[in-house]
């Protein structure tokens, strides 16, 4: 069953007077529970596809359907609602809120969802324990290492049980040990909670973890490879 | 948690927050404290005006205000007295006077003055003179030769207590009437010009000197509350005979009335000017904070935060800044007002200039609810209003635009 459908998605950006075609007609279908890598060189369009799937950016043409919601018919407010309840994000630069502790960063999404404080706290602590950050609840981002910050970001992305998690080069700022640790956590969450993970990368090590690799080149799907179990 | 986040956001850059908070504190302090000083000047001017023989309301013969000559006196004050006793609130006070222009002479000097014939007992309750005598004694009802003179006139005439003063004026038959009095009391007033202008004698003596029989120039009324003057005047006018008319102090002192009206408008303009300076600081600080956190707004939007919530977050931060600034500004202003409430600010060295404007020699700050509310409302409402611009800007960033911001 497809959880993400991209049908002939095109996107062009303007850089000064020059128009750059970022996506030239991407067709992609991802099933629920997938652990999918979008691979390709810098500037190939990986991040743009992730932004489109996450509803952070809009396509010039084509159709994107996520969890049965067709983006072309949705308002900004509906998109925000969809992101809040169904999509988790992990960014290359962690993007934690610096004035909040690890626990509060994880709690914040649930605050936006209107979940009561007690439950928020309980769930945030549980997920931080799961990603190996027990005892570090009250540390602010500046007091955590890069690997730990990215684990907080993973915890924040999955704490409210989203349908899909989009990760844009999640290990790019981490050393290989921390990168592997993070991927193990993501893989565990994928199998335990059946959350669909879609991540962009150009690292071989990351691709090894993926069950499916979609190669993007010049804004198009160049190759779509499903690994054998 | 939203408040907690806003609070922490404010203190991300403590130096910047402190600077803008100091700007708000100084602005609010300035508005309230200097406003209180200005209000103090105005209140003193009104009180001086009312207590310097004006009162809250005066009753005259029609035509007296345009031509204040002795012929335009009230001929039968008994009828008026009956109406006053029946119409005025029980705790209102009133006194009749004879007031004429006159010339005062002694062996060396002469000067134009206003000669007031008073009922010493009643007058003491309604005008400054009751508590103004600093040498000699206040007029006694049976003193036929006594005169109370201002300190400045005594100095000018180089005279002293117990010395003679000759007064000349025109009587009802347009003849020159003159009489010698002996200085029985010397008074000091808020304004030096009052000391030079007014001299006081017993009313029956002056009535006899001017052949006025029992006529009076005016009846001055003091009400428990100045604000009631207009209403009481209307009631009085309805009951008075057609040859008499009542007027409030605002009508009797049109310059002062005009000044008060200008003052209320002026203080609002001044509040706005102070605020504009402060407002630029608020907008600048908030905009800087917004641009610094653009990536974060992108993140929040990608997490599913709606623009309205981002807008509300920025406004909450400004609100906290404003409330703290206003609280400290108010406290500082009240402390300054309290510190000056005993001694006031002595402007004696500028007395001549201050008197020209009708100001007292000592200014006591007065905090009025209107000024206090206006100052706080201006800062609060406009402060929030100007911060809507950066808040709207923050709310309008698209997530991608914000996340790509470096």
Interface residues (C-beta under 8 A of the other chain):
Chain A: X51 X54 X56 X57 X76 X77 X80 X81 X82 X83 X84 X85 X87 X89 X91 X93 X95 X97 X98 X99 X100 X104 X107 X108 X109 X111 X112 X113 X117 X156
Chain B: X1 X2 X5 X8 X9 X12 X295 X296 X298 X299 X300 X301 X302 X303 X304 X305 X306 X307 X309 X398 X399 X400 X403
